[in-house]
């Protein structure tokens, strides 16, 4: 260094100053580097400390207490007890010193006034069918079993068993010589159809009314009745596409846009016991063997119609009610304009111990544990928002109105939406996600102890039960993730413990059922996958999204489509090429993320590069949206995941293609069929390309 200074031909005085200056720069650089390494180590250490604290701070007693409070009374949306649960959740958030607010909407809800079903026998005798549930009087505040938004009216006709009410079921019934026009249809729940689809298909065939029942294996709950909505679509029917705020625009109830959301014929839910009273009396054509074999309730083995007659009456009211969404916000310290949202709905048809308040209790507990971390000095990098939705049971109304009102901010700032509805239904882990979460979810389940298997992680139990990793996708419209993913294009997750439970939407879905059957020791509630997912998404400097599984999934879908369309002139090359482009962008993004993770620099330039990469990872999902939406259902914008017009379609992906294929069997000629399907293929290819371009962050 001295030799270098002497070669500069400066005076000795200047050379010494230069040496001193260079030496000081060297010392500064050394200590700065050391400081960065210490900071990185400290950050890693503190991050692990907070993760460990989060995992160790769960208590079964706390979760049980939350659930007990939430389920003291039935709390149907729009009622006073439902408001009380909103106040309870708000008070809990406030007690944790979280920034809390409530957003209200005025929406159209539906309630029962009167219902009856009587059996009229050929000998003139009459029997009133029991429509209430045993052991629950009107004084309990439990709403009578009903279908929300069913039209009021009466029907008189012979009963006829229609199995699940699918297209192929009507074909089978017709093949057995049964004419369903003018009958009252008896339908069992299942078969992949929503309640709305069941009733609409029955109306098309001239069925006068529909009675639906749910089968179960447990005789002690055979008297339970599954309530539900028969409205089509999501959100408040009076404000389609915009938030239903007070004093905002409202369509009239008799507006055609509103009326098309409601079925044209009446329907009621009944218990399996009541269904047996009817089915054991049917005569007429013999029931197909496959149907008889799969049924869990007693029948005569006949389809009907008759010989008994049913007199059906339902009277309901539709009225404007106020619903309440409750929020708590943990503001991010470095990226406060990037949102990680955890959501669960709070309203229930009855007590709601499983659906939805097992999830509400978990949400409250995660908030408690995050507040503990904050008292220990933690602040997330990104903003975390706890969302407690109202009126989900009527058609995801609370969440849909909020998404519609905040669409621009959500589209530009949301990292992810993490949903839990029925957090605990029984044993087993059942996740559904968009595919960029696959690797992260797998990694997290390796860190969480399985609540039902001593010495095993959730991952080990999960893979053992499924012979590998099994992650469902989110094409269904069955919880609050739908407006976020299908309308706003926000990457989404939906988590469950347990698959099905026998008291779904019945009066038996109570705290007592949970402590006796669902989760007696509240050990499944404490599984922390939900909370850890949010922590990683809020804390990781580089968002932990991997789009290679997305590309792989799209390739698998294309192969299935290829088999389905074999022999036609339809080309899948547009989707294949677009998927290859997405796969290439995903690989490039992973390499870029790897380099940035290895770069421990703390300067503004590196922070900006991370921010730019994160934005690309966040926005890629939005690329799958199409402004025109699905044919016939334009509110649903997602081209890869979304509802099919025909619930019987073999495809649970690419809803536009599924709809075109289903429609093609309805009378289009071959050329029109192929053109309609090919057009949807091009639309999907363009959506995949948009996602790839967003991931690359480059213009064409």
C-alpha positions as CSV (number, residue, x, y, z in Angstrom):
1,X,0.0,0.0,0.0
2,X,2.9,2.4,0.8
3,X,4.6,1.5,-2.4
4,X,1.4,2.3,-4.2
5,X,1.2,5.6,-2.5
6,X,4.8,6.5,-3.5
7,X,4.1,5.7,-7.1
8,X,1.3,8.3,-7.2
9,X,4.0,11.0,-7.4
10,X,2.3,13.0,-4.7
11,X,4.2,14.7,-1.9
12,X,5.0,12.7,1.2
13,X,2.4,14.7,3.1
14,X,-0.3,13.9,0.5
15,X,0.7,10.3,0.4
16,X,0.4,9.9,4.1
17,X,-3.1,11.5,4.0
18,X,-4.0,9.1,1.2
19,X,-2.8,6.2,3.2
20,X,-4.7,7.3,6.2
21,X,-7.9,7.8,4.2
22,X,-7.6,4.4,2.6
23,X,-6.9,2.8,5.9
24,X,-10.0,4.4,7.4
25,X,-12.1,3.2,4.4
26,X,-10.7,-0.3,4.9
27,X,-11.6,-0.3,8.6
28,X,-15.1,1.0,7.9
29,X,-15.7,-1.6,5.2
30,X,-14.5,-4.4,7.6
31,X,-16.7,-3.4,10.5
32,X,-19.7,-2.6,8.2
33,X,-19.4,-6.2,6.7
34,X,-19.0,-7.6,10.2
35,X,-22.1,-5.6,11.3
36,X,-24.2,-6.9,8.4
37,X,-23.2,-10.5,9.2
38,X,-24.0,-10.0,12.9
39,X,-27.3,-8.4,11.9
40,X,-28.2,-11.3,9.6
41,X,-27.3,-13.8,12.4
42,X,-29.3,-11.8,14.9
43,X,-32.2,-11.6,12.6
44,X,-32.1,-15.3,11.9
45,X,-31.8,-16.0,15.7
46,X,-34.6,-13.7,16.6
47,X,-36.8,-15.1,13.8
48,X,-36.3,-18.6,15.1
49,X,-37.0,-17.3,18.7
50,X,-40.3,-15.8,17.6
51,X,-41.3,-18.9,15.6
52,X,-40.5,-21.1,18.6
53,X,-42.5,-18.8,20.9
54,X,-45.4,-18.8,18.6
55,X,-45.5,-22.6,18.5
56,X,-45.1,-23.0,22.3
57,X,-47.7,-20.4,23.3
58,X,-50.8,-22.4,22.3
59,X,-53.1,-23.6,25.0
60,X,-56.0,-26.0,24.7
61,X,-57.8,-24.2,27.5
62,X,-57.7,-20.8,25.7
63,X,-59.1,-22.3,22.5
64,X,-61.9,-24.1,24.4
65,X,-62.8,-20.8,26.2
66,X,-63.1,-18.9,23.0
67,X,-65.2,-21.6,21.4
68,X,-67.5,-21.8,24.4
69,X,-68.2,-18.1,24.3
70,X,-68.8,-18.1,20.6
71,X,-71.3,-20.9,20.7
72,X,-73.4,-20.0,23.8
73,X,-76.3,-19.0,21.5
74,X,-77.3,-19.6,17.8
75,X,-76.0,-16.7,15.8
76,X,-77.5,-16.5,12.4
77,X,-76.4,-13.5,10.3
78,X,-78.6,-10.4,10.7
79,X,-79.8,-11.3,14.2
80,X,-79.0,-9.8,17.6
81,X,-77.0,-12.8,18.8
82,X,-74.9,-12.6,15.6
83,X,-74.2,-8.9,16.5
84,X,-73.1,-10.1,20.0
85,X,-70.5,-12.4,18.5
86,X,-69.2,-9.6,16.4
87,X,-68.8,-7.5,19.5
88,X,-67.0,-10.4,21.3
89,X,-64.5,-10.7,18.5
90,X,-64.0,-7.0,18.3
91,X,-63.4,-6.8,22.1
92,X,-60.9,-9.6,21.9
93,X,-58.9,-7.8,19.3
94,X,-59.0,-4.6,21.2
95,X,-57.9,-6.3,24.4
96,X,-54.7,-7.3,22.6
97,X,-54.1,-3.7,21.7
98,X,-54.6,-4.4,18.0
99,X,-55.9,-1.7,15.7
100,X,-59.5,-2.8,15.2
101,X,-62.4,-1.6,13.1
102,X,-65.8,-2.8,11.9
103,X,-67.1,-2.5,8.3
104,X,-70.9,-2.8,7.9
105,X,-73.0,-3.6,4.9
106,X,-76.8,-3.5,4.4
107,X,-77.8,-6.6,2.4
108,X,-80.7,-8.8,1.5
109,X,-81.1,-11.8,3.7
110,X,-83.8,-14.5,3.9
111,X,-85.6,-16.0,6.9
112,X,-88.4,-18.6,7.4
113,X,-91.8,-17.7,8.7
114,X,-93.8,-21.0,8.3
115,X,-93.3,-24.4,6.7
116,X,-95.2,-27.7,6.6
117,X,-95.2,-31.0,4.8
118,X,-98.1,-33.4,5.1
119,X,-98.5,-36.9,3.8
120,X,-101.9,-37.8,2.3
121,X,-102.6,-41.5,2.1
122,X,-105.0,-43.2,-0.4
123,X,-107.3,-44.1,2.5
124,X,-107.8,-40.5,3.4
125,X,-105.5,-40.3,6.4
126,X,-103.0,-37.5,6.9
127,X,-99.7,-37.4,8.6
128,X,-97.7,-34.2,9.3
129,X,-94.0,-34.7,8.7
130,X,-91.7,-33.6,11.5
131,X,-89.6,-30.7,10.2
132,X,-87.9,-29.6,13.5
133,X,-85.0,-31.4,15.1
134,X,-85.5,-33.5,18.2
135,X,-84.5,-31.9,21.5
136,X,-84.5,-28.3,20.2
137,X,-87.5,-26.2,20.9
138,X,-88.2,-22.7,19.5
139,X,-87.2,-21.2,22.8
140,X,-83.5,-22.1,22.1
141,X,-83.5,-19.4,19.4
142,X,-82.5,-21.9,16.7
143,X,-83.9,-21.0,13.3
144,X,-86.3,-23.5,11.7
145,X,-84.7,-25.7,9.0
146,X,-85.1,-23.9,5.7
147,X,-83.4,-23.0,2.5
148,X,-82.4,-19.3,2.4
149,X,-83.9,-17.4,-0.6
150,X,-86.3,-20.2,-1.5
151,X,-89.5,-18.7,-3.0
152,X,-92.6,-18.9,-0.8
153,X,-95.6,-20.9,-2.0
154,X,-97.3,-24.3,-1.9
155,X,-97.2,-27.5,-3.9
156,X,-99.3,-30.6,-4.0
157,X,-98.1,-33.7,-5.8
158,X,-96.8,-37.3,-5.7
159,X,-93.3,-37.8,-4.3
160,X,-90.6,-39.2,-6.5
161,X,-87.0,-40.1,-5.6
162,X,-84.5,-38.4,-7.8
163,X,-81.2,-39.6,-6.2
164,X,-78.8,-36.7,-6.3
165,X,-80.8,-34.7,-8.8
166,X,-78.1,-34.9,-11.5
167,X,-78.7,-35.0,-15.2
168,X,-77.8,-38.7,-15.4
169,X,-80.2,-39.4,-12.5
170,X,-83.1,-37.9,-14.5
171,X,-82.0,-40.0,-17.5
172,X,-82.1,-43.1,-15.3
173,X,-85.5,-42.2,-13.8
174,X,-86.9,-41.6,-17.3
175,X,-85.4,-44.9,-18.5
176,X,-87.4,-46.6,-15.8
177,X,-90.6,-45.1,-17.1
178,X,-91.1,-42.5,-14.4
179,X,-92.4,-39.1,-15.3
180,X,-91.3,-36.4,-12.9
181,X,-93.3,-33.5,-14.2
182,X,-95.8,-32.3,-11.5
183,X,-94.1,-34.4,-8.8
184,X,-92.4,-33.3,-5.6
185,X,-88.8,-34.5,-5.8
186,X,-87.0,-36.2,-2.9
187,X,-83.2,-35.6,-3.3
188,X,-80.3,-36.7,-1.2
189,X,-77.4,-34.2,-0.9
190,X,-74.2,-35.0,-2.7
191,X,-73.2,-35.8,-6.2
192,X,-71.2,-32.7,-6.7
193,X,-74.1,-30.3,-7.1
194,X,-74.9,-27.3,-5.0
195,X,-78.4,-26.8,-3.6
196,X,-79.1,-24.2,-6.2
197,X,-78.1,-26.5,-9.0
198,X,-80.3,-29.3,-7.6
199,X,-83.4,-27.0,-7.5
200,X,-82.8,-25.4,-10.9
201,X,-82.4,-28.8,-12.6
202,X,-85.6,-29.9,-11.0
203,X,-87.5,-26.8,-12.1
204,X,-86.4,-27.3,-15.7
205,X,-88.0,-30.7,-15.7
206,X,-91.3,-29.5,-14.3
207,X,-90.8,-30.7,-10.7
208,X,-93.1,-28.7,-8.4
209,X,-90.9,-28.6,-5.3
210,X,-87.8,-30.3,-3.8
211,X,-87.2,-31.9,-0.4
212,X,-83.5,-32.4,0.3
213,X,-82.0,-34.7,3.0
214,X,-78.5,-35.6,4.1
215,X,-77.5,-39.1,4.8
216,X,-75.3,-40.1,7.8
217,X,-73.9,-43.1,9.5
218,X,-74.7,-42.1,13.1
219,X,-78.3,-42.8,14.1
220,X,-78.2,-40.4,17.0
221,X,-77.9,-37.5,14.5
222,X,-80.4,-38.8,12.0
223,X,-82.9,-36.2,13.1
224,X,-80.6,-33.4,12.2
225,X,-81.5,-31.1,9.2
226,X,-79.0,-29.5,7.0
227,X,-79.9,-25.9,6.4
228,X,-78.3,-23.9,3.5
229,X,-78.8,-21.3,0.8
230,X,-80.3,-22.0,-2.6
231,X,-79.2,-18.6,-4.1
232,X,-77.0,-18.7,-7.1
233,X,-73.8,-16.6,-7.2
234,X,-72.0,-14.8,-4.4
235,X,-72.6,-11.6,-2.5
236,X,-75.6,-9.4,-1.9
237,X,-78.1,-9.8,-4.7
238,X,-79.0,-6.1,-4.5
239,X,-75.5,-4.9,-5.2
240,X,-74.0,-7.2,-7.8
241,X,-70.4,-6.2,-8.4
242,X,-70.1,-3.4,-5.9
243,X,-70.0,-3.2,-2.1
244,X,-73.5,-3.0,-0.5
245,X,-72.7,0.0,1.8
246,X,-75.4,1.8,3.6
247,X,-77.1,4.5,1.5
248,X,-75.3,3.1,-1.6
249,X,-77.0,1.9,-4.8
250,X,-79.4,-1.0,-4.5
251,X,-81.3,-2.8,-7.1
252,X,-85.0,-3.5,-6.5
253,X,-85.9,-6.9,-5.3
254,X,-88.0,-7.6,-8.4
255,X,-85.2,-6.5,-10.7
256,X,-84.5,-9.3,-13.2
257,X,-80.8,-9.3,-12.2
258,X,-81.9,-10.0,-8.7
259,X,-84.6,-12.5,-9.4
260,X,-82.4,-14.6,-11.6
261,X,-80.3,-15.4,-8.5
262,X,-83.3,-17.1,-6.8
263,X,-84.8,-20.5,-7.8
264,X,-88.2,-20.6,-9.4
265,X,-89.6,-23.5,-7.3
266,X,-89.8,-24.1,-3.6
267,X,-87.5,-26.3,-1.6
268,X,-87.0,-27.4,2.0
269,X,-84.4,-29.5,3.9
270,X,-85.6,-32.4,5.9
271,X,-83.9,-35.0,8.1
272,X,-82.9,-38.4,7.1
273,X,-85.6,-39.8,9.4
274,X,-88.3,-37.7,7.7
275,X,-87.0,-38.8,4.3
276,X,-87.3,-42.4,5.3
277,X,-91.0,-41.9,6.2
278,X,-91.6,-40.9,2.6
279,X,-89.1,-43.2,0.8
280,X,-90.4,-46.4,2.5
281,X,-93.9,-45.7,1.2
282,X,-93.0,-45.2,-2.5
283,X,-94.2,-47.6,-5.1
284,X,-93.8,-47.7,-8.8
285,X,-90.6,-48.5,-10.7
286,X,-87.8,-50.4,-9.0
287,X,-84.9,-48.3,-7.8
288,X,-81.6,-49.0,-9.6
289,X,-79.4,-51.4,-7.7
290,X,-76.5,-49.0,-7.6
291,X,-78.7,-46.4,-5.8
292,X,-80.0,-48.9,-3.3
293,X,-76.6,-50.2,-2.5
294,X,-75.1,-46.7,-1.8
295,X,-78.0,-45.5,0.4
296,X,-77.7,-45.3,4.1
297,X,-81.4,-44.8,4.9
298,X,-84.3,-47.2,4.6
299,X,-86.4,-47.2,1.5
300,X,-89.0,-49.3,-0.2
301,X,-86.6,-49.9,-3.1
302,X,-89.0,-48.0,-5.4
303,X,-88.8,-44.7,-7.2
304,X,-92.5,-43.6,-7.1
305,X,-94.3,-41.5,-7.9
306,X,-96.7,-42.0,-5.1
307,X,-99.0,-43.5,-4.2
308,X,-99.1,-41.0,-1.3
309,X,-99.4,-37.3,-2.0
310,X,-97.4,-34.6,-0.4
311,X,-98.8,-31.2,0.5
312,X,-95.8,-28.7,0.7
313,X,-96.0,-25.2,2.1
314,X,-93.2,-22.7,2.7
315,X,-93.5,-19.0,3.7
316,X,-90.4,-16.9,4.1
317,X,-89.3,-13.3,4.1
318,X,-86.5,-11.5,2.5
319,X,-85.5,-8.4,4.3
320,X,-82.6,-5.8,4.5
321,X,-80.3,-6.5,7.4
322,X,-77.0,-5.1,8.5
323,X,-74.0,-7.5,8.6
324,X,-70.7,-6.8,10.3
325,X,-67.1,-7.6,9.2
326,X,-64.6,-7.2,12.0
327,X,-60.9,-6.5,11.3
328,X,-57.7,-6.3,13.3
329,X,-54.5,-5.0,11.8
330,X,-50.8,-5.6,12.6
331,X,-49.0,-3.0,10.6
332,X,-45.8,-4.0,8.8
333,X,-42.6,-2.3,9.8
334,X,-40.9,-2.4,6.4
335,X,-43.6,-3.1,3.8
336,X,-46.8,-1.8,5.4
337,X,-48.5,-1.6,2.0
338,X,-48.3,-5.4,1.5
339,X,-51.1,-7.4,3.1
340,X,-51.3,-11.0,4.4
341,X,-54.9,-11.7,5.2
342,X,-56.2,-14.4,7.6
343,X,-59.9,-14.9,7.3
344,X,-62.8,-16.9,8.8
345,X,-66.5,-16.3,8.9
346,X,-68.3,-15.9,12.2
347,X,-72.0,-16.4,11.4
348,X,-73.6,-19.8,11.8
349,X,-76.9,-21.5,10.9
350,X,-77.2,-22.7,14.5
351,X,-74.5,-22.8,17.3
352,X,-71.7,-23.3,14.8
353,X,-69.1,-25.1,16.9
354,X,-67.5,-26.7,13.9
355,X,-68.8,-24.5,11.1
356,X,-67.4,-21.9,11.5
357,X,-66.4,-21.2,15.1
358,X,-63.7,-23.8,15.4
359,X,-62.0,-21.5,12.8
360,X,-63.0,-18.4,14.7
361,X,-61.4,-19.7,17.9
362,X,-58.2,-20.5,16.0
363,X,-58.2,-17.0,14.5
364,X,-58.6,-15.4,17.9
365,X,-55.8,-17.5,19.3
366,X,-53.4,-16.7,16.5
367,X,-54.1,-13.0,17.2
368,X,-53.4,-13.6,20.9
369,X,-50.1,-15.3,20.1
370,X,-49.0,-12.6,17.6
371,X,-49.8,-10.0,20.3
372,X,-47.5,-11.9,22.6
373,X,-44.7,-11.8,20.0
374,X,-45.3,-8.0,19.6
375,X,-44.8,-7.5,23.4
376,X,-41.5,-9.4,23.1
377,X,-40.4,-6.9,20.4
378,X,-41.6,-8.5,17.2
379,X,-43.0,-6.6,14.3
380,X,-43.8,-8.2,11.0
381,X,-42.1,-7.0,7.8
382,X,-45.5,-6.9,6.0
383,X,-49.0,-6.0,7.3
384,X,-51.1,-8.8,8.7
385,X,-54.9,-8.4,8.7
386,X,-57.3,-10.6,10.7
387,X,-60.7,-10.8,9.0
388,X,-63.9,-12.0,10.7
389,X,-66.6,-12.2,8.1
390,X,-70.4,-12.1,8.5
391,X,-73.2,-13.7,6.4
392,X,-71.0,-16.3,4.7
393,X,-73.7,-18.9,5.0
394,X,-76.0,-16.9,2.8
395,X,-73.5,-16.9,-0.1
396,X,-70.2,-15.4,1.1
397,X,-71.9,-12.1,1.5
398,X,-69.6,-10.3,4.0
399,X,-66.4,-11.2,2.3
400,X,-67.7,-10.6,-1.2
401,X,-69.0,-7.1,-0.4
402,X,-65.7,-6.2,1.2
403,X,-63.6,-7.5,-1.8
404,X,-65.8,-5.7,-4.2
405,X,-65.5,-2.4,-2.3
406,X,-61.7,-2.8,-1.9
407,X,-60.9,-4.4,-5.2
408,X,-58.2,-2.0,-6.4
409,X,-56.3,-2.0,-3.1
410,X,-56.6,-5.7,-2.7
411,X,-55.4,-6.3,-6.3
412,X,-52.4,-4.1,-5.9
413,X,-51.3,-4.8,-2.3
414,X,-52.4,-8.3,-1.3
415,X,-49.8,-11.0,-0.9
416,X,-52.1,-13.8,0.0
417,X,-55.5,-14.7,1.6
418,X,-55.4,-17.6,4.1
419,X,-58.9,-19.0,4.9
420,X,-60.1,-21.4,7.5
421,X,-63.8,-22.2,7.8
422,X,-64.4,-25.5,9.6
423,X,-61.0,-25.7,11.3
424,X,-61.8,-28.9,13.1
425,X,-64.2,-31.5,11.7
426,X,-62.2,-34.6,12.8
427,X,-58.8,-36.2,12.2
428,X,-56.6,-35.6,9.2
429,X,-55.1,-32.6,7.5
430,X,-56.9,-31.5,4.3
431,X,-55.4,-28.4,2.6
432,X,-56.5,-26.7,-0.6
433,X,-54.3,-24.0,-2.2
434,X,-53.2,-22.4,-5.4
435,X,-50.1,-24.3,-6.5
436,X,-47.4,-21.7,-5.7
437,X,-48.0,-22.5,-2.0
438,X,-47.3,-26.2,-2.3
439,X,-43.6,-26.2,-1.3
440,X,-44.1,-23.7,1.5
441,X,-47.1,-25.7,2.9
442,X,-45.0,-28.9,2.8
443,X,-42.1,-27.3,4.6
444,X,-44.3,-25.9,7.4
445,X,-46.1,-29.2,8.0
446,X,-42.7,-30.7,8.7
447,X,-42.3,-28.4,11.7
448,X,-45.7,-28.9,13.3
449,X,-46.4,-31.9,15.6
450,X,-49.5,-33.9,14.4
451,X,-52.2,-33.6,17.0
452,X,-53.4,-37.2,16.5
453,X,-50.1,-39.1,16.2
454,X,-47.5,-39.1,18.9
455,X,-44.0,-38.6,17.6
456,X,-45.1,-37.7,14.1
457,X,-45.3,-34.4,12.3
458,X,-48.4,-33.2,10.4
459,X,-46.4,-33.9,7.2
460,X,-45.6,-37.5,8.2
461,X,-49.2,-38.3,9.1
462,X,-50.5,-36.4,6.0
463,X,-48.3,-38.3,3.6
464,X,-48.8,-41.6,5.3
465,X,-52.6,-41.2,5.0
466,X,-52.5,-40.2,1.4
467,X,-49.5,-42.2,0.2
468,X,-47.9,-38.9,-0.6
469,X,-48.7,-35.2,-0.6
470,X,-52.3,-34.5,-1.6
471,X,-53.3,-30.9,-2.0
472,X,-56.7,-30.0,-3.3
473,X,-57.3,-27.0,-5.6
474,X,-59.8,-24.2,-5.2
475,X,-62.4,-24.4,-8.0
476,X,-65.2,-24.8,-5.6
477,X,-67.3,-21.9,-4.4
478,X,-67.8,-23.1,-0.8
479,X,-66.0,-20.5,1.5
480,X,-64.7,-17.0,1.7
481,X,-61.6,-17.6,-0.4
482,X,-63.8,-17.5,-3.5
483,X,-64.1,-13.7,-3.9
484,X,-60.4,-13.3,-3.2
485,X,-59.2,-15.9,-5.8
486,X,-62.0,-16.1,-8.3
487,X,-62.7,-12.3,-8.5
488,X,-59.6,-10.5,-7.3
489,X,-56.9,-13.0,-8.2
490,X,-55.3,-13.1,-4.8
491,X,-53.3,-16.3,-4.1
492,X,-55.3,-18.3,-1.6
493,X,-55.3,-21.2,0.9
494,X,-58.1,-23.1,2.6
495,X,-57.3,-25.4,5.5
496,X,-59.3,-28.1,7.3
497,X,-58.8,-30.7,9.9
498,X,-61.1,-33.6,9.1
499,X,-63.1,-34.1,5.9
500,X,-66.8,-34.4,6.8
501,X,-68.8,-34.3,10.0
502,X,-72.4,-35.7,10.6
503,X,-73.9,-32.5,12.2
504,X,-73.1,-30.1,9.3
505,X,-75.5,-27.1,9.4
506,X,-77.7,-28.8,12.0
507,X,-78.7,-27.9,15.6
508,X,-76.3,-30.6,16.8
509,X,-73.3,-28.5,15.7
510,X,-72.7,-27.4,19.3
511,X,-69.9,-27.1,21.8
512,X,-71.1,-30.4,23.3
513,X,-70.6,-32.2,20.0
514,X,-67.1,-30.7,19.7
515,X,-66.0,-31.9,23.2
516,X,-67.6,-35.3,22.8
517,X,-66.8,-36.1,19.2
518,X,-65.0,-33.5,17.2
519,X,-61.9,-32.6,19.3
520,X,-62.4,-33.6,22.9
521,X,-59.0,-32.3,24.1
522,X,-58.8,-29.3,21.7
523,X,-55.6,-30.7,20.4
524,X,-56.4,-30.3,16.7
525,X,-57.2,-26.7,17.2
526,X,-53.7,-26.0,18.3
527,X,-52.0,-27.2,15.1
528,X,-50.3,-24.1,14.0
529,X,-50.1,-24.5,10.2
530,X,-52.3,-21.5,9.6
531,X,-50.3,-19.2,11.9
532,X,-47.0,-20.3,10.6
533,X,-48.0,-19.8,7.0
534,X,-49.0,-16.2,7.8
535,X,-45.7,-15.6,9.7
536,X,-43.6,-16.8,6.7
537,X,-45.6,-14.8,4.2
538,X,-45.3,-11.7,6.4
539,X,-41.7,-12.1,7.4
540,X,-39.6,-13.7,4.6
541,X,-37.6,-11.1,2.7
542,X,-38.3,-13.0,-0.5
543,X,-41.9,-14.2,-0.8
544,X,-41.8,-18.1,-0.5
545,X,-43.8,-18.7,-3.7
546,X,-42.7,-21.3,-6.2
547,X,-44.5,-21.4,-9.5
548,X,-43.0,-24.6,-10.9
549,X,-45.7,-26.7,-9.2
550,X,-48.2,-24.4,-10.9
551,X,-46.7,-25.1,-14.3
552,X,-46.6,-28.8,-13.5
553,X,-50.3,-28.7,-12.5
554,X,-51.2,-27.0,-15.8
555,X,-49.3,-29.6,-17.7
556,X,-51.3,-32.3,-15.9
557,X,-54.5,-30.6,-16.8
558,X,-53.5,-30.4,-20.4
559,X,-52.8,-34.1,-20.5
560,X,-56.3,-34.8,-19.0
561,X,-57.9,-32.5,-21.6
562,X,-55.9,-34.2,-24.4
563,X,-57.4,-37.6,-23.4
564,X,-60.9,-36.1,-23.2
565,X,-60.7,-34.4,-26.6
566,X,-59.0,-37.2,-28.3
567,X,-60.2,-37.7,-31.9
568,X,-61.3,-34.1,-32.3
569,X,-59.7,-31.4,-34.4
570,X,-59.2,-29.2,-31.3
571,X,-55.7,-28.1,-30.6
572,X,-54.2,-27.7,-27.1
573,X,-50.9,-26.3,-28.4
574,X,-51.7,-22.7,-27.2
575,X,-52.0,-23.9,-23.6
576,X,-48.9,-26.2,-24.0
577,X,-46.8,-23.3,-25.3
578,X,-48.0,-20.9,-22.7
579,X,-47.3,-23.4,-19.9
580,X,-43.8,-23.9,-21.1
581,X,-43.3,-20.1,-21.0
582,X,-44.6,-20.1,-17.4
583,X,-42.3,-22.9,-16.4
584,X,-39.3,-21.1,-17.9
585,X,-40.3,-17.9,-16.0
586,X,-40.7,-19.9,-12.8
587,X,-37.2,-21.3,-13.1
588,X,-35.7,-17.9,-13.8
589,X,-37.5,-16.5,-10.8
590,X,-36.2,-19.3,-8.5
591,X,-32.6,-18.6,-9.6
592,X,-33.1,-14.9,-9.0
593,X,-34.6,-15.5,-5.6
594,X,-31.7,-17.8,-4.7
595,X,-29.1,-15.1,-5.5
596,X,-30.9,-12.5,-3.6
597,X,-31.2,-14.7,-0.5
598,X,-27.4,-15.3,-0.7
599,X,-26.9,-11.5,-1.0
600,X,-26.8,-10.3,2.6
601,X,-26.3,-6.6,1.7
602,X,-28.6,-4.3,3.5
603,X,-28.4,-1.3,1.1
604,X,-31.3,0.3,-0.6
605,X,-30.4,-1.1,-4.0
606,X,-30.7,-4.7,-2.8
607,X,-33.9,-3.9,-0.9
608,X,-35.3,-2.5,-4.1
609,X,-34.4,-5.6,-6.1
610,X,-36.2,-7.8,-3.5
611,X,-39.2,-5.6,-3.6
612,X,-39.4,-5.8,-7.4
613,X,-39.1,-9.6,-7.3
614,X,-41.7,-9.9,-4.6
615,X,-44.1,-7.7,-6.7
616,X,-43.7,-10.1,-9.6
617,X,-44.3,-13.1,-7.4
618,X,-47.4,-11.4,-5.9
619,X,-48.9,-10.2,-9.2
620,X,-48.5,-13.4,-11.2
621,X,-51.8,-14.9,-9.9
622,X,-53.6,-11.8,-11.2
623,X,-52.6,-12.8,-14.7
624,X,-55.0,-15.7,-14.6
625,X,-57.9,-13.3,-14.5
626,X,-59.8,-12.4,-17.6
627,X,-61.8,-9.1,-17.7
628,X,-64.8,-10.7,-19.4
629,X,-65.0,-13.5,-16.9
630,X,-66.6,-16.9,-17.4
631,X,-69.3,-17.3,-20.1
632,X,-72.6,-16.9,-18.3
633,X,-71.0,-16.0,-15.0
634,X,-68.8,-12.9,-15.7
635,X,-68.3,-12.1,-12.0
636,X,-65.9,-15.2,-11.9
637,X,-62.7,-14.0,-13.6
638,X,-60.2,-16.8,-12.9
639,X,-59.4,-18.9,-16.0
640,X,-57.8,-21.9,-14.2
641,X,-59.9,-22.3,-11.1
642,X,-63.6,-21.5,-10.7
643,X,-67.1,-22.9,-10.7
644,X,-68.4,-24.8,-13.7
645,X,-71.9,-24.1,-15.0
646,X,-72.5,-27.8,-14.9
647,X,-71.5,-29.3,-11.6
648,X,-71.5,-32.8,-13.2
649,X,-68.5,-31.9,-15.5
650,X,-65.6,-34.2,-15.3
651,X,-63.2,-31.2,-15.2
652,X,-62.5,-29.4,-11.9
653,X,-60.1,-26.9,-13.6
654,X,-60.3,-24.6,-16.7
655,X,-64.0,-23.8,-16.0
656,X,-64.3,-22.0,-19.4
657,X,-63.4,-25.2,-21.2
658,X,-65.6,-27.3,-18.9
659,X,-68.6,-25.0,-19.6
660,X,-68.0,-25.1,-23.4
661,X,-67.8,-28.9,-23.4
662,X,-71.0,-29.2,-21.3
663,X,-72.8,-26.7,-23.6
664,X,-71.6,-28.5,-26.7
665,X,-73.8,-31.5,-25.8
666,X,-76.9,-29.3,-25.8
667,X,-77.5,-29.1,-29.6
668,X,-74.6,-27.2,-31.2
669,X,-73.3,-28.6,-34.4
670,X,-69.7,-30.1,-34.5
671,X,-68.2,-26.9,-36.1
672,X,-69.7,-24.7,-33.5
673,X,-68.8,-27.0,-30.7
674,X,-65.1,-27.1,-31.7
675,X,-65.0,-23.3,-32.3
676,X,-66.4,-22.6,-28.8
677,X,-64.0,-25.0,-27.1
678,X,-61.1,-23.7,-29.1
679,X,-61.9,-20.1,-28.2
680,X,-61.8,-21.0,-24.4
681,X,-58.5,-22.8,-25.0
682,X,-57.1,-19.6,-26.4
683,X,-58.5,-17.5,-23.5
684,X,-56.8,-19.8,-21.0
685,X,-53.5,-19.7,-23.0
686,X,-53.5,-15.9,-22.9
687,X,-54.2,-16.0,-19.2
688,X,-51.2,-18.3,-18.6
689,X,-49.1,-16.0,-20.8
690,X,-50.1,-13.0,-18.7
691,X,-49.1,-14.8,-15.5
692,X,-45.7,-15.7,-17.1
693,X,-45.1,-12.1,-18.3
694,X,-46.0,-10.8,-14.8
695,X,-43.6,-13.3,-13.3
696,X,-40.8,-12.2,-15.6
697,X,-41.7,-8.5,-15.1
698,X,-41.0,-7.7,-18.7
699,X,-43.0,-6.2,-21.5
700,X,-43.4,-8.0,-24.8
